[in-house]
Amino acid sequence: GSPITTEERRLRDKKHLNDITAAQLPPLHHSPAKLLSIEESIAIQIQQKEAYEEMQAKLAAQKLAERLNIKMLRFEPEGEASMQYREVRDED
């Protein structure tokens, strides 16, 4: 046989794969990967680490509050809650 080019081989393999299965790769929804500078990469990693640590702290606080059976209620010193304890009396 005559040697075939890589493009022809790729098309032949693809056709063969289509004969074997109807499964196909899903379309690419995101843009392809791009190169970042070291500074950009470090900045993104620091930002992701801070977000992760903040989420971990919130989760830990929530678990601790559940374990200690602490209920967090709104505190309104000048709101409706403070008015419930006052009695209105006439001076007459």
PDB file of N, CA, C and O in Angstrom:
ATOM      1  N   GLY A   1       0.717  -1.167   0.000  1.00  0.00           N
ATOM      2  CA  GLY A   1       0.000   0.000   0.000  1.00  0.00           C
ATOM      3  C   GLY A   1       0.780   1.270   0.000  1.00  0.00           C
ATOM      4  O   GLY A   1       1.958   1.341   0.351  1.00  0.00           O
ATOM      5  N   SER A   2       0.071   2.245  -0.405  1.00  0.00           N
ATOM      6  CA  SER A   2       0.653   3.584  -0.421  1.00  0.00           C
ATOM      7  C   SER A   2       0.522   4.207   0.966  1.00  0.00           C
ATOM      8  O   SER A   2      -0.477   3.992   1.652  1.00  0.00           O
ATOM      9  N   PRO A   3       1.516   4.970   1.375  1.00  0.00           N
ATOM     10  CA  PRO A   3       1.420   5.608   2.698  1.00  0.00           C
ATOM     11  C   PRO A   3       0.315   6.666   2.701  1.00  0.00           C
ATOM     12  O   PRO A   3       0.133   7.400   1.729  1.00  0.00           O
ATOM     13  N   ILE A   4      -0.414   6.728   3.808  1.00  0.00           N
ATOM     14  CA  ILE A   4      -1.489   7.715   3.899  1.00  0.00           C
ATOM     15  C   ILE A   4      -1.068   8.834   4.854  1.00  0.00           C
ATOM     16  O   ILE A   4      -0.276   8.629   5.774  1.00  0.00           O
ATOM     17  N   THR A   5      -1.609   9.994   4.612  1.00  0.00           N
ATOM     18  CA  THR A   5      -1.244  11.150   5.438  1.00  0.00           C
ATOM     19  C   THR A   5      -1.954  11.056   6.799  1.00  0.00           C
ATOM     20  O   THR A   5      -2.895  10.283   6.977  1.00  0.00           O
ATOM     21  N   THR A   6      -1.484  11.846   7.724  1.00  0.00           N
ATOM     22  CA  THR A   6      -2.085  11.827   9.057  1.00  0.00           C
ATOM     23  C   THR A   6      -3.538  12.309   9.013  1.00  0.00           C
ATOM     24  O   THR A   6      -4.376  11.827   9.775  1.00  0.00           O
ATOM     25  N   GLU A   7      -3.830  13.245   8.135  1.00  0.00           N
ATOM     26  CA  GLU A   7      -5.207  13.736   8.002  1.00  0.00           C
ATOM     27  C   GLU A   7      -6.128  12.633   7.504  1.00  0.00           C
ATOM     28  O   GLU A   7      -7.231  12.456   8.021  1.00  0.00           O
ATOM     29  N   GLU A   8      -5.676  11.897   6.506  1.00  0.00           N
ATOM     30  CA  GLU A   8      -6.480  10.781   5.991  1.00  0.00           C
ATOM     31  C   GLU A   8      -6.666   9.707   7.057  1.00  0.00           C
ATOM     32  O   GLU A   8      -7.754   9.151   7.204  1.00  0.00           O
ATOM     33  N   ARG A   9      -5.604   9.421   7.797  1.00  0.00           N
ATOM     34  CA  ARG A   9      -5.704   8.415   8.865  1.00  0.00           C
ATOM     35  C   ARG A   9      -6.700   8.871   9.936  1.00  0.00           C
ATOM     36  O   ARG A   9      -7.498   8.070  10.422  1.00  0.00           O
ATOM     37  N   ARG A  10      -6.654  10.162  10.305  1.00  0.00           N
ATOM     38  CA  ARG A  10      -7.582  10.682  11.310  1.00  0.00           C
ATOM     39  C   ARG A  10      -9.024  10.579  10.828  1.00  0.00           C
ATOM     40  O   ARG A  10      -9.904  10.184  11.593  1.00  0.00           O
ATOM     41  N   LEU A  11      -9.275  10.926   9.576  1.00  0.00           N
ATOM     42  CA  LEU A  11     -10.623  10.815   9.022  1.00  0.00           C
ATOM     43  C   LEU A  11     -11.085   9.364   8.970  1.00  0.00           C
ATOM     44  O   LEU A  11     -12.249   9.072   9.243  1.00  0.00           O
ATOM     45  N   ARG A  12     -10.185   8.459   8.624  1.00  0.00           N
ATOM     46  CA  ARG A  12     -10.528   7.042   8.561  1.00  0.00           C
ATOM     47  C   ARG A  12     -10.860   6.498   9.955  1.00  0.00           C
ATOM     48  O   ARG A  12     -11.821   5.749  10.127  1.00  0.00           O
ATOM     49  N   ASP A  13     -10.056   6.884  10.937  1.00  0.00           N
ATOM     50  CA  ASP A  13     -10.311   6.435  12.310  1.00  0.00           C
ATOM     51  C   ASP A  13     -11.624   7.014  12.837  1.00  0.00           C
ATOM     52  O   ASP A  13     -12.367   6.336  13.546  1.00  0.00           O
ATOM     53  N   LYS A  14     -11.903   8.263  12.489  1.00  0.00           N
ATOM     54  CA  LYS A  14     -13.138   8.892  12.927  1.00  0.00           C
ATOM     55  C   LYS A  14     -14.341   8.197  12.296  1.00  0.00           C
ATOM     56  O   LYS A  14     -15.348   7.959  12.964  1.00  0.00           O
ATOM     57  N   LYS A  15     -14.235   7.876  11.024  1.00  0.00           N
ATOM     58  CA  LYS A  15     -15.326   7.178  10.344  1.00  0.00           C
ATOM     59  C   LYS A  15     -15.531   5.814  10.976  1.00  0.00           C
ATOM     60  O   LYS A  15     -16.667   5.389  11.186  1.00  0.00           O
ATOM     61  N   HIS A  16     -14.431   5.121  11.283  1.00  0.00           N
ATOM     62  CA  HIS A  16     -14.521   3.819  11.914  1.00  0.00           C
ATOM     63  C   HIS A  16     -15.197   3.939  13.281  1.00  0.00           C
ATOM     64  O   HIS A  16     -16.030   3.105  13.638  1.00  0.00           O
ATOM     65  N   LEU A  17     -14.838   4.981  14.050  1.00  0.00           N
ATOM     66  CA  LEU A  17     -15.443   5.197  15.361  1.00  0.00           C
ATOM     67  C   LEU A  17     -16.933   5.469  15.224  1.00  0.00           C
ATOM     68  O   LEU A  17     -17.721   4.997  16.043  1.00  0.00           O
ATOM     69  N   ASN A  18     -17.331   6.219  14.206  1.00  0.00           N
ATOM     70  CA  ASN A  18     -18.749   6.489  13.978  1.00  0.00           C
ATOM     71  C   ASN A  18     -19.502   5.213  13.597  1.00  0.00           C
ATOM     72  O   ASN A  18     -20.689   5.082  13.898  1.00  0.00           O
ATOM     73  N   ASP A  19     -18.827   4.280  12.941  1.00  0.00           N
ATOM     74  CA  ASP A  19     -19.467   3.010  12.601  1.00  0.00           C
ATOM     75  C   ASP A  19     -19.685   2.160  13.846  1.00  0.00           C
ATOM     76  O   ASP A  19     -20.661   1.414  13.926  1.00  0.00           O
ATOM     77  N   ILE A  20     -18.778   2.267  14.820  1.00  0.00           N
ATOM     78  CA  ILE A  20     -18.848   1.434  16.019  1.00  0.00           C
ATOM     79  C   ILE A  20     -19.892   1.948  17.003  1.00  0.00           C
ATOM     80  O   ILE A  20     -20.669   1.161  17.544  1.00  0.00           O
ATOM     81  N   THR A  21     -19.919   3.245  17.239  1.00  0.00           N
ATOM     82  CA  THR A  21     -20.779   3.805  18.289  1.00  0.00           C
ATOM     83  C   THR A  21     -21.440   5.099  17.831  1.00  0.00           C
ATOM     84  O   THR A  21     -20.926   5.814  16.971  1.00  0.00           O
ATOM     85  N   ALA A  22     -22.593   5.377  18.431  1.00  0.00           N
ATOM     86  CA  ALA A  22     -23.288   6.628  18.135  1.00  0.00           C
ATOM     87  C   ALA A  22     -22.898   7.713  19.132  1.00  0.00           C
ATOM     88  O   ALA A  22     -23.311   8.864  18.995  1.00  0.00           O
ATOM     89  N   ALA A  23     -22.106   7.348  20.132  1.00  0.00           N
ATOM     90  CA  ALA A  23     -21.698   8.321  21.147  1.00  0.00           C
ATOM     91  C   ALA A  23     -20.768   9.357  20.534  1.00  0.00           C
ATOM     92  O   ALA A  23     -19.875   9.033  19.751  1.00  0.00           O
ATOM     93  N   GLN A  24     -20.996  10.598  20.906  1.00  0.00           N
ATOM     94  CA  GLN A  24     -20.144  11.672  20.417  1.00  0.00           C
ATOM     95  C   GLN A  24     -19.772  12.575  21.583  1.00  0.00           C
ATOM     96  O   GLN A  24     -20.481  12.630  22.587  1.00  0.00           O
ATOM     97  N   LEU A  25     -18.673  13.270  21.448  1.00  0.00           N
ATOM     98  CA  LEU A  25     -18.237  14.189  22.488  1.00  0.00           C
ATOM     99  C   LEU A  25     -19.187  15.377  22.570  1.00  0.00           C
ATOM    100  O   LEU A  25     -19.662  15.853  21.539  1.00  0.00           O
ATOM    101  N   PRO A  26     -19.471  15.861  23.764  1.00  0.00           N
ATOM    102  CA  PRO A  26     -20.327  17.042  23.878  1.00  0.00           C
ATOM    103  C   PRO A  26     -19.604  18.266  23.321  1.00  0.00           C
ATOM    104  O   PRO A  26     -18.374  18.309  23.289  1.00  0.00           O
ATOM    105  N   PRO A  27     -20.367  19.248  22.889  1.00  0.00           N
ATOM    106  CA  PRO A  27     -19.718  20.462  22.353  1.00  0.00           C
ATOM    107  C   PRO A  27     -18.964  21.198  23.448  1.00  0.00           C
ATOM    108  O   PRO A  27     -19.336  21.143  24.620  1.00  0.00           O
ATOM    109  N   LEU A  28     -17.925  21.873  23.063  1.00  0.00           N
ATOM    110  CA  LEU A  28     -17.098  22.629  23.998  1.00  0.00           C
ATOM    111  C   LEU A  28     -17.808  23.942  24.320  1.00  0.00           C
ATOM    112  O   LEU A  28     -17.990  24.784  23.440  1.00  0.00           O
ATOM    113  N   HIS A  29     -18.213  24.117  25.592  1.00  0.00           N
ATOM    114  CA  HIS A  29     -18.951  25.317  25.993  1.00  0.00           C
ATOM    115  C   HIS A  29     -18.030  26.434  26.460  1.00  0.00           C
ATOM    116  O   HIS A  29     -18.407  27.605  26.429  1.00  0.00           O
ATOM    117  N   HIS A  30     -16.848  26.083  26.882  1.00  0.00           N
ATOM    118  CA  HIS A  30     -15.930  27.078  27.419  1.00  0.00           C
ATOM    119  C   HIS A  30     -14.823  27.357  26.406  1.00  0.00           C
ATOM    120  O   HIS A  30     -14.558  26.558  25.507  1.00  0.00           O
ATOM    121  N   SER A  31     -14.198  28.496  26.575  1.00  0.00           N
ATOM    122  CA  SER A  31     -13.104  28.825  25.670  1.00  0.00           C
ATOM    123  C   SER A  31     -11.913  27.912  25.974  1.00  0.00           C
ATOM    124  O   SER A  31     -11.773  27.428  27.097  1.00  0.00           O
ATOM    125  N   PRO A  32     -11.089  27.685  25.012  1.00  0.00           N
ATOM    126  CA  PRO A  32      -9.933  26.820  25.262  1.00  0.00           C
ATOM    127  C   PRO A  32      -8.992  27.425  26.302  1.00  0.00           C
ATOM    128  O   PRO A  32      -9.047  28.623  26.581  1.00  0.00           O
ATOM    129  N   ALA A  33      -8.149  26.601  26.858  1.00  0.00           N
ATOM    130  CA  ALA A  33      -7.216  27.063  27.892  1.00  0.00           C
ATOM    131  C   ALA A  33      -6.301  28.142  27.333  1.00  0.00           C
ATOM    132  O   ALA A  33      -5.951  28.136  26.153  1.00  0.00           O
ATOM    133  N   LYS A  34      -5.920  29.073  28.213  1.00  0.00           N
ATOM    134  CA  LYS A  34      -5.009  30.118  27.774  1.00  0.00           C
ATOM    135  C   LYS A  34      -3.849  30.206  28.761  1.00  0.00           C
ATOM    136  O   LYS A  34      -3.967  29.821  29.924  1.00  0.00           O
ATOM    137  N   LEU A  35      -2.763  30.707  28.281  1.00  0.00           N
ATOM    138  CA  LEU A  35      -1.576  30.847  29.119  1.00  0.00           C
ATOM    139  C   LEU A  35      -1.697  32.091  29.991  1.00  0.00           C
ATOM    140  O   LEU A  35      -2.146  33.143  29.536  1.00  0.00           O
ATOM    141  N   LEU A  36      -1.290  31.954  31.254  1.00  0.00           N
ATOM    142  CA  LEU A  36      -1.286  33.081  32.180  1.00  0.00           C
ATOM    143  C   LEU A  36       0.141  33.363  32.601  1.00  0.00           C
ATOM    144  O   LEU A  36       1.000  32.482  32.600  1.00  0.00           O
ATOM    145  N   SER A  37       0.369  34.603  32.956  1.00  0.00           N
ATOM    146  CA  SER A  37       1.679  34.931  33.507  1.00  0.00           C
ATOM    147  C   SER A  37       1.750  34.400  34.932  1.00  0.00           C
ATOM    148  O   SER A  37       0.725  34.090  35.538  1.00  0.00           O
ATOM    149  N   ILE A  38       2.944  34.300  35.453  1.00  0.00           N
ATOM    150  CA  ILE A  38       3.130  33.814  36.821  1.00  0.00           C
ATOM    151  C   ILE A  38       2.391  34.712  37.813  1.00  0.00           C
ATOM    152  O   ILE A  38       1.784  34.217  38.762  1.00  0.00           O
ATOM    153  N   GLU A  39       2.440  36.032  37.597  1.00  0.00           N
ATOM    154  CA  GLU A  39       1.792  36.972  38.508  1.00  0.00           C
ATOM    155  C   GLU A  39       0.280  36.763  38.525  1.00  0.00           C
ATOM    156  O   GLU A  39      -0.338  36.753  39.590  1.00  0.00           O
ATOM    157  N   GLU A  40      -0.320  36.595  37.329  1.00  0.00           N
ATOM    158  CA  GLU A  40      -1.765  36.356  37.247  1.00  0.00           C
ATOM    159  C   GLU A  40      -2.133  35.045  37.937  1.00  0.00           C
ATOM    160  O   GLU A  40      -3.126  34.972  38.662  1.00  0.00           O
ATOM    161  N   SER A  41      -1.329  34.020  37.707  1.00  0.00           N
ATOM    162  CA  SER A  41      -1.593  32.712  38.304  1.00  0.00           C
ATOM    163  C   SER A  41      -1.535  32.788  39.824  1.00  0.00           C
ATOM    164  O   SER A  41      -2.398  32.234  40.504  1.00  0.00           O
ATOM    165  N   ILE A  42      -0.536  33.462  40.361  1.00  0.00           N
ATOM    166  CA  ILE A  42      -0.399  33.597  41.816  1.00  0.00           C
ATOM    167  C   ILE A  42      -1.572  34.389  42.383  1.00  0.00           C
ATOM    168  O   ILE A  42      -2.115  34.026  43.426  1.00  0.00           O
ATOM    169  N   ALA A  43      -1.966  35.462  41.709  1.00  0.00           N
ATOM    170  CA  ALA A  43      -3.084  36.276  42.185  1.00  0.00           C
ATOM    171  C   ALA A  43      -4.372  35.452  42.223  1.00  0.00           C
ATOM    172  O   ALA A  43      -5.135  35.542  43.185  1.00  0.00           O
ATOM    173  N   ILE A  44      -4.615  34.658  41.197  1.00  0.00           N
ATOM    174  CA  ILE A  44      -5.815  33.812  41.158  1.00  0.00           C
ATOM    175  C   ILE A  44      -5.762  32.764  42.260  1.00  0.00           C
ATOM    176  O   ILE A  44      -6.772  32.507  42.916  1.00  0.00           O
ATOM    177  N   GLN A  45      -4.602  32.158  42.471  1.00  0.00           N
ATOM    178  CA  GLN A  45      -4.474  31.139  43.511  1.00  0.00           C
ATOM    179  C   GLN A  45      -4.699  31.734  44.903  1.00  0.00           C
ATOM    180  O   GLN A  45      -5.347  31.111  45.745  1.00  0.00           O
ATOM    181  N   ILE A  46      -4.172  32.931  45.148  1.00  0.00           N
ATOM    182  CA  ILE A  46      -4.375  33.587  46.442  1.00  0.00           C
ATOM    183  C   ILE A  46      -5.849  33.901  46.645  1.00  0.00           C
ATOM    184  O   ILE A  46      -6.388  33.692  47.731  1.00  0.00           O
ATOM    185  N   GLN A  47      -6.500  34.404  45.602  1.00  0.00           N
ATOM    186  CA  GLN A  47      -7.921  34.728  45.685  1.00  0.00           C
ATOM    187  C   GLN A  47      -8.741  33.468  45.968  1.00  0.00           C
ATOM    188  O   GLN A  47      -9.640  33.494  46.809  1.00  0.00           O
ATOM    189  N   GLN A  48      -8.443  32.375  45.280  1.00  0.00           N
ATOM    190  CA  GLN A  48      -9.171  31.129  45.504  1.00  0.00           C
ATOM    191  C   GLN A  48      -8.925  30.582  46.904  1.00  0.00           C
ATOM    192  O   GLN A  48      -9.840  30.051  47.532  1.00  0.00           O
ATOM    193  N   LYS A  49      -7.697  30.708  47.398  1.00  0.00           N
ATOM    194  CA  LYS A  49      -7.367  30.235  48.744  1.00  0.00           C
ATOM    195  C   LYS A  49      -8.136  31.031  49.792  1.00  0.00           C
ATOM    196  O   LYS A  49      -8.658  30.454  50.745  1.00  0.00           O
ATOM    197  N   GLU A  50      -8.212  32.359  49.624  1.00  0.00           N
ATOM    198  CA  GLU A  50      -8.951  33.192  50.577  1.00  0.00           C
ATOM    199  C   GLU A  50     -10.436  32.846  50.571  1.00  0.00           C
ATOM    200  O   GLU A  50     -11.059  32.762  51.629  1.00  0.00           O
ATOM    201  N   ALA A  51     -11.001  32.647  49.391  1.00  0.00           N
ATOM    202  CA  ALA A  51     -12.420  32.279  49.292  1.00  0.00           C
ATOM    203  C   ALA A  51     -12.663  30.925  49.945  1.00  0.00           C
ATOM    204  O   ALA A  51     -13.666  30.737  50.634  1.00  0.00           O
ATOM    205  N   TYR A  52     -11.747  29.979  49.729  1.00  0.00           N
ATOM    206  CA  TYR A  52     -11.869  28.647  50.320  1.00  0.00           C
ATOM    207  C   TYR A  52     -11.795  28.722  51.845  1.00  0.00           C
ATOM    208  O   TYR A  52     -12.592  28.091  52.540  1.00  0.00           O
ATOM    209  N   GLU A  53     -10.839  29.492  52.362  1.00  0.00           N
ATOM    210  CA  GLU A  53     -10.694  29.613  53.811  1.00  0.00           C
ATOM    211  C   GLU A  53     -11.898  30.306  54.441  1.00  0.00           C
ATOM    212  O   GLU A  53     -12.319  29.942  55.540  1.00  0.00           O
ATOM    213  N   GLU A  54     -12.448  31.292  53.758  1.00  0.00           N
ATOM    214  CA  GLU A  54     -13.651  31.971  54.258  1.00  0.00           C
ATOM    215  C   GLU A  54     -14.827  30.999  54.311  1.00  0.00           C
ATOM    216  O   GLU A  54     -15.586  30.991  55.280  1.00  0.00           O
ATOM    217  N   MET A  55     -14.975  30.182  53.271  1.00  0.00           N
ATOM    218  CA  MET A  55     -16.054  29.199  53.244  1.00  0.00           C
ATOM    219  C   MET A  55     -15.862  28.164  54.354  1.00  0.00           C
ATOM    220  O   MET A  55     -16.826  27.765  55.007  1.00  0.00           O
ATOM    221  N   GLN A  56     -14.625  27.734  54.564  1.00  0.00           N
ATOM    222  CA  GLN A  56     -14.336  26.767  55.624  1.00  0.00           C
ATOM    223  C   GLN A  56     -14.650  27.357  56.996  1.00  0.00           C
ATOM    224  O   GLN A  56     -15.179  26.658  57.860  1.00  0.00           O
ATOM    225  N   ALA A  57     -14.332  28.629  57.206  1.00  0.00           N
ATOM    226  CA  ALA A  57     -14.609  29.285  58.482  1.00  0.00           C
ATOM    227  C   ALA A  57     -16.111  29.378  58.728  1.00  0.00           C
ATOM    228  O   ALA A  57     -16.569  29.132  59.844  1.00  0.00           O
ATOM    229  N   LYS A  58     -16.881  29.729  57.702  1.00  0.00           N
ATOM    230  CA  LYS A  58     -18.339  29.809  57.842  1.00  0.00           C
ATOM    231  C   LYS A  58     -18.921  28.442  58.172  1.00  0.00           C
ATOM    232  O   LYS A  58     -19.790  28.319  59.034  1.00  0.00           O
ATOM    233  N   LEU A  59     -18.437  27.423  57.483  1.00  0.00           N
ATOM    234  CA  LEU A  59     -18.921  26.065  57.726  1.00  0.00           C
ATOM    235  C   LEU A  59     -18.571  25.607  59.139  1.00  0.00           C
ATOM    236  O   LEU A  59     -19.397  24.994  59.816  1.00  0.00           O
ATOM    237  N   ALA A  60     -17.355  25.902  59.585  1.00  0.00           N
ATOM    238  CA  ALA A  60     -16.942  25.522  60.937  1.00  0.00           C
ATOM    239  C   ALA A  60     -17.796  26.241  61.981  1.00  0.00           C
ATOM    240  O   ALA A  60     -18.202  25.633  62.971  1.00  0.00           O
ATOM    241  N   ALA A  61     -18.071  27.519  61.771  1.00  0.00           N
ATOM    242  CA  ALA A  61     -18.900  28.276  62.706  1.00  0.00           C
ATOM    243  C   ALA A  61     -20.321  27.710  62.745  1.00  0.00           C
ATOM    244  O   ALA A  61     -20.928  27.615  63.811  1.00  0.00           O
ATOM    245  N   GLN A  62     -20.838  27.341  61.594  1.00  0.00           N
ATOM    246  CA  GLN A  62     -22.182  26.772  61.526  1.00  0.00           C
ATOM    247  C   GLN A  62     -22.237  25.430  62.260  1.00  0.00           C
ATOM    248  O   GLN A  62     -23.175  25.174  63.014  1.00  0.00           O
ATOM    249  N   LYS A  63     -21.241  24.580  62.042  1.00  0.00           N
ATOM    250  CA  LYS A  63     -21.209  23.281  62.715  1.00  0.00           C
ATOM    251  C   LYS A  63     -21.063  23.445  64.222  1.00  0.00           C
ATOM    252  O   LYS A  63     -21.694  22.717  64.989  1.00  0.00           O
ATOM    253  N   LEU A  64     -20.230  24.403  64.653  1.00  0.00           N
ATOM    254  CA  LEU A  64     -20.048  24.652  66.081  1.00  0.00           C
ATOM    255  C   LEU A  64     -21.342  25.153  66.707  1.00  0.00           C
ATOM    256  O   LEU A  64     -21.709  24.730  67.804  1.00  0.00           O
ATOM    257  N   ALA A  65     -22.031  26.051  66.017  1.00  0.00           N
ATOM    258  CA  ALA A  65     -23.295  26.575  66.525  1.00  0.00           C
ATOM    259  C   ALA A  65     -24.332  25.453  66.637  1.00  0.00           C
ATOM    260  O   ALA A  65     -25.095  25.416  67.603  1.00  0.00           O
ATOM    261  N   GLU A  66     -24.368  24.547  65.668  1.00  0.00           N
ATOM    262  CA  GLU A  66     -25.299  23.423  65.725  1.00  0.00           C
ATOM    263  C   GLU A  66     -24.941  22.497  66.879  1.00  0.00           C
ATOM    264  O   GLU A  66     -25.831  22.013  67.578  1.00  0.00           O
ATOM    265  N   ARG A  67     -23.662  22.246  67.087  1.00  0.00           N
ATOM    266  CA  ARG A  67     -23.227  21.343  68.152  1.00  0.00           C
ATOM    267  C   ARG A  67     -23.536  21.933  69.534  1.00  0.00           C
ATOM    268  O   ARG A  67     -23.925  21.204  70.447  1.00  0.00           O
ATOM    269  N   LEU A  68     -23.365  23.243  69.686  1.00  0.00           N
ATOM    270  CA  LEU A  68     -23.609  23.882  70.973  1.00  0.00           C
ATOM    271  C   LEU A  68     -25.066  24.293  71.153  1.00  0.00           C
ATOM    272  O   LEU A  68     -25.445  24.822  72.198  1.00  0.00           O
ATOM    273  N   ASN A  69     -25.876  24.048  70.131  1.00  0.00           N
ATOM    274  CA  ASN A  69     -27.307  24.363  70.157  1.00  0.00           C
ATOM    275  C   ASN A  69     -27.550  25.857  70.355  1.00  0.00           C
ATOM    276  O   ASN A  69     -28.420  26.250  71.132  1.00  0.00           O
ATOM    277  N   ILE A  70     -26.794  26.673  69.665  1.00  0.00           N
ATOM    278  CA  ILE A  70     -26.923  28.125  69.752  1.00  0.00           C
ATOM    279  C   ILE A  70     -27.879  28.594  68.664  1.00  0.00           C
ATOM    280  O   ILE A  70     -27.747  28.218  67.500  1.00  0.00           O
ATOM    281  N   LYS A  71     -28.835  29.412  69.057  1.00  0.00           N
ATOM    282  CA  LYS A  71     -29.774  29.979  68.089  1.00  0.00           C
ATOM    283  C   LYS A  71     -29.405  31.442  67.864  1.00  0.00           C
ATOM    284  O   LYS A  71     -29.298  32.218  68.813  1.00  0.00           O
ATOM    285  N   MET A  72     -29.215  31.805  66.615  1.00  0.00           N
ATOM    286  CA  MET A  72     -28.875  33.187  66.291  1.00  0.00           C
ATOM    287  C   MET A  72     -30.166  33.923  65.918  1.00  0.00           C
ATOM    288  O   MET A  72     -30.805  33.607  64.915  1.00  0.00           O
ATOM    289  N   LEU A  73     -30.538  34.908  66.741  1.00  0.00           N
ATOM    290  CA  LEU A  73     -31.728  35.696  66.490  1.00  0.00           C
ATOM    291  C   LEU A  73     -31.325  37.134  66.186  1.00  0.00           C
ATOM    292  O   LEU A  73     -30.240  37.582  66.557  1.00  0.00           O
ATOM    293  N   ARG A  74     -32.210  37.841  65.512  1.00  0.00           N
ATOM    294  CA  ARG A  74     -31.934  39.241  65.223  1.00  0.00           C
ATOM    295  C   ARG A  74     -32.101  40.069  66.486  1.00  0.00           C
ATOM    296  O   ARG A  74     -33.046  39.868  67.248  1.00  0.00           O
ATOM    297  N   PHE A  75     -31.199  40.980  66.701  1.00  0.00           N
ATOM    298  CA  PHE A  75     -31.261  41.869  67.848  1.00  0.00           C
ATOM    299  C   PHE A  75     -31.570  43.269  67.357  1.00  0.00           C
ATOM    300  O   PHE A  75     -30.789  43.869  66.618  1.00  0.00           O
ATOM    301  N   GLU A  76     -32.721  43.782  67.777  1.00  0.00           N
ATOM    302  CA  GLU A  76     -33.140  45.123  67.380  1.00  0.00           C
ATOM    303  C   GLU A  76     -33.449  45.929  68.638  1.00  0.00           C
ATOM    304  O   GLU A  76     -34.588  45.921  69.104  1.00  0.00           O
ATOM    305  N   PRO A  77     -32.463  46.620  69.195  1.00  0.00           N
ATOM    306  CA  PRO A  77     -32.720  47.358  70.436  1.00  0.00           C
ATOM    307  C   PRO A  77     -33.723  48.493  70.267  1.00  0.00           C
ATOM    308  O   PRO A  77     -34.401  48.851  71.230  1.00  0.00           O
ATOM    309  N   GLU A  78     -33.836  49.059  69.093  1.00  0.00           N
ATOM    310  CA  GLU A  78     -34.774  50.166  68.871  1.00  0.00           C
ATOM    311  C   GLU A  78     -35.937  49.758  67.978  1.00  0.00           C
ATOM    312  O   GLU A  78     -36.680  50.619  67.507  1.00  0.00           O
ATOM    313  N   GLY A  79     -36.108  48.479  67.739  1.00  0.00           N
ATOM    314  CA  GLY A  79     -37.152  48.023  66.827  1.00  0.00           C
ATOM    315  C   GLY A  79     -38.421  47.606  67.545  1.00  0.00           C
ATOM    316  O   GLY A  79     -38.681  48.042  68.667  1.00  0.00           O
ATOM    317  N   GLU A  80     -39.206  46.766  66.899  1.00  0.00           N
ATOM    318  CA  GLU A  80     -40.482  46.319  67.440  1.00  0.00           C
ATOM    319  C   GLU A  80     -40.313  45.477  68.694  1.00  0.00           C
ATOM    320  O   GLU A  80     -41.154  45.537  69.591  1.00  0.00           O
ATOM    321  N   ALA A  81     -39.259  44.702  68.773  1.00  0.00           N
ATOM    322  CA  ALA A  81     -39.065  43.806  69.906  1.00  0.00           C
ATOM    323  C   ALA A  81     -38.985  44.584  71.216  1.00  0.00           C
ATOM    324  O   ALA A  81     -39.496  44.121  72.236  1.00  0.00           O
ATOM    325  N   SER A  82     -38.353  45.756  71.205  1.00  0.00           N
ATOM    326  CA  SER A  82     -38.235  46.520  72.442  1.00  0.00           C
ATOM    327  C   SER A  82     -39.572  47.145  72.836  1.00  0.00           C
ATOM    328  O   SER A  82     -39.789  47.430  74.013  1.00  0.00           O
ATOM    329  N   MET A  83     -40.454  47.360  71.892  1.00  0.00           N
ATOM    330  CA  MET A  83     -41.749  47.972  72.170  1.00  0.00           C
ATOM    331  C   MET A  83     -42.696  46.995  72.851  1.00  0.00           C
ATOM    332  O   MET A  83     -43.649  47.429  73.497  1.00  0.00           O
ATOM    333  N   GLN A  84     -42.470  45.709  72.730  1.00  0.00           N
ATOM    334  CA  GLN A  84     -43.376  44.725  73.309  1.00  0.00           C
ATOM    335  C   GLN A  84     -43.314  44.729  74.828  1.00  0.00           C
ATOM    336  O   GLN A  84     -44.278  44.313  75.471  1.00  0.00           O
ATOM    337  N   TYR A  85     -42.230  45.179  75.418  1.00  0.00           N
ATOM    338  CA  TYR A  85     -42.059  45.129  76.862  1.00  0.00           C
ATOM    339  C   TYR A  85     -42.495  46.416  77.572  1.00  0.00           C
ATOM    340  O   TYR A  85     -42.494  46.471  78.801  1.00  0.00           O
ATOM    341  N   ARG A  86     -42.851  47.410  76.839  1.00  0.00           N
ATOM    342  CA  ARG A  86     -43.229  48.685  77.429  1.00  0.00           C
ATOM    343  C   ARG A  86     -44.745  48.740  77.627  1.00  0.00           C
ATOM    344  O   ARG A  86     -45.517  48.293  76.779  1.00  0.00           O
ATOM    345  N   GLU A  87     -45.131  49.275  78.722  1.00  0.00           N
ATOM    346  CA  GLU A  87     -46.565  49.490  78.984  1.00  0.00           C
ATOM    347  C   GLU A  87     -46.872  50.970  78.800  1.00  0.00           C
ATOM    348  O   GLU A  87     -46.117  51.841  79.232  1.00  0.00           O
ATOM    349  N   VAL A  88     -47.969  51.222  78.164  1.00  0.00           N
ATOM    350  CA  VAL A  88     -48.377  52.612  77.977  1.00  0.00           C
ATOM    351  C   VAL A  88     -49.386  52.948  79.059  1.00  0.00           C
ATOM    352  O   VAL A  88     -50.420  52.288  79.161  1.00  0.00           O
ATOM    353  N   ARG A  89     -49.107  53.965  79.870  1.00  0.00           N
ATOM    354  CA  ARG A  89     -50.000  54.396  80.942  1.00  0.00           C
ATOM    355  C   ARG A  89     -50.338  55.870  80.780  1.00  0.00           C
ATOM    356  O   ARG A  89     -49.504  56.683  80.382  1.00  0.00           O
ATOM    357  N   ASP A  90     -51.535  56.174  81.087  1.00  0.00           N
ATOM    358  CA  ASP A  90     -51.944  57.577  81.084  1.00  0.00           C
ATOM    359  C   ASP A  90     -51.559  58.202  82.418  1.00  0.00           C
ATOM    360  O   ASP A  90     -51.667  57.549  83.456  1.00  0.00           O
ATOM    361  N   GLU A  91     -51.122  59.428  82.409  1.00  0.00           N
ATOM    362  CA  GLU A  91     -50.723  60.122  83.617  1.00  0.00           C
ATOM    363  C   GLU A  91     -51.937  60.702  84.359  1.00  0.00           C
ATOM    364  O   GLU A  91     -51.797  61.180  85.484  1.00  0.00           O
ATOM    365  N   ASP A  92     -53.115  60.665  83.743  1.00  0.00           N
ATOM    366  CA  ASP A  92     -54.312  61.280  84.347  1.00  0.00           C
ATOM    367  C   ASP A  92     -54.777  60.561  85.565  1.00  0.00           C
ATOM    368  O   ASP A  92     -55.768  60.961  86.177  1.00  0.00           O
TER     369      ASP A  92
END
